[in-house]
Amino acid sequence: MRHTLMREARYGYSVVAGAVLACAALTLSVSGQAPSRPQPYKVVFDLTSDDPLDQGAVLRWLREVGSVNPETDMEVVMYGRGLALVVPERTSQLEEVRQAIARPHVTFKVCEISLRNQKVDKSQLLPNVGTVPDGIEEIVRKQQAGWGYIKAVH
């Protein structure tokens, strides 16, 4: 008797679940709307650290945001010790950085003041990494233009 009741209960749950799915499908077909896709946005990441945890966080965010919202514009601005991320001899995440640089809608910019202070030549940067005269100004200008701002710090 107990097994019969359990089978009937499971059958009842299956019927209810099927009905819910059918209603959802009917609603979707009647409304003609699929679930909405996220709207692209613009975000600048501020990286001033040569700490692999901070660098890894920025690379992870680029990958994750790009996978969910591939049209989102993302820029990583590096100044201070942050420029180590894009100097092959100084980064521990070379392959992941190269992959991020190759993604559409992703740019990397290094502060020229930091380059000068650390005696790093532009030719030492990975290919397709740009420079800006002043990293802080670049971030401020992006914010003035409506870009979101994320500081990489742990």
N, C-alpha and C positions, 0 to 999 in steps of 0.2 A: 504494500500500500504506500509506504513512504517513498519508494523509488518511482512509483506512478505519479505522486504529487510533485516530486522534484522534476521529472520529465515534463509534466504539464507546466510547471512554473518556468522552466527554461524555454519551452515552446512559446509561452506567453510573452516572455521578454524578447524573444526573437521577432515575434509578430509586431510588438510595440516598436522595437528598433527599426524594423523594416518600414513601418508606417511613418516614423519620423523622417527617415531618409527619403521616402517617396514624397512627403510633403515638402521637404527642402528642395528636392529636384524640381517639383512642380512650381514652387515659388520662384526658383531661379529661371525656369523656362518662361513663366508668365511675365516676370519683370524684365527679362531679357538682359539682365545685368550680371556680369561676373564679378567676383570680389575685386575691389579696387586695388590698383597697384600703387605703391608708395610714390609720392611726388619727389622728384629730384630736388636737392638743395645744394648749398655750397658751404664747405667747412675748411678752416685752416687749422692745422695741428702745429703747436709750438713745442719744439724739441731743443732743449738746452743741455741735455745730459748725454754722457757717453756710457751710461749705465745700460747694460744689455736688457734689463727688465723694462726700462722706459722705451728703448728702441724697439723691443719686441712688441710692446703694447701698441705703438704707433703702426707697426707693420700689420699687426692683427686687426686693428680698427680699419685700416685701408682695405684689407681682404674682406672683412665681414660686411662693411658698409657697401663695398662694391658688389658683393654677391647678392645682397638684398635689394640694392638700389643702384644698378650699374650706370645710370646717367648722372649721379651725384658728382659734382666737382670737388676734388680734394687736393689741398696743397699742404705739403710739409715744409715748414720754415725752420731752418736750423741755424742757430747761432751759439756762441760760447762753445762748449764741448760737444754740443749736438751734431756738429758737422762730421764727427767721427763716423757716423752712420754711412756716409757716402764716400769715404776714403777707403779704398780696398785694404790697405795695410792696417787700418784701425778698426774695422768692423768685424764682428764675429758672426754677422748675419748676411754675408755677401750675396748668396744665391737668392734669398728672400727679398733683399733690397733690389736686386736686378729685376726680379719678377714684378715687383711693385712699380718700378720705374717704367716698365713696358706696358702697364695697364692704361687703357684710355681714361681720361678724366682725372688722372693723378699726375701731379707735378711735385718736384723737389726743388727747393730754392735754398741756397746757402748765403749767409751774410758775408759780404766782402770785408767788413771790418774784422769779423772773426777770422777770416782767411789770413788777413794781414797780421793780426795779433798772434796767430798760431804758426805763422810762417809756412802756410800751405798755399801752393800754387793752384790755380784753376785746373791746370792740366792733371793734377793728382786726383781730381774728382771723377767719379764714375761717369760714363757717357750719358748724355741727356739730363744731367743735373744742371740747373740754372743757378745764376747768382743774382743777388740784389744788393744795392749799395748799403742798405741798412735793414737787418732782419726785423727789428722792432717796428720800424716804419711800415714795412711790408704787411705785418700783422695788423697794425692799426688801420691801414688803408683798406685791407680786406674787410675788417669789421665795419668801417664806415660805408662800404659798399654792400653791407647786408650779410656778409659771410658769418657763419657760426664760428666759435672759437673753442678749441680744446687744448689744454695744457697737459703735456705728458709728464707725469710725476707719480711716484709711488711712495 
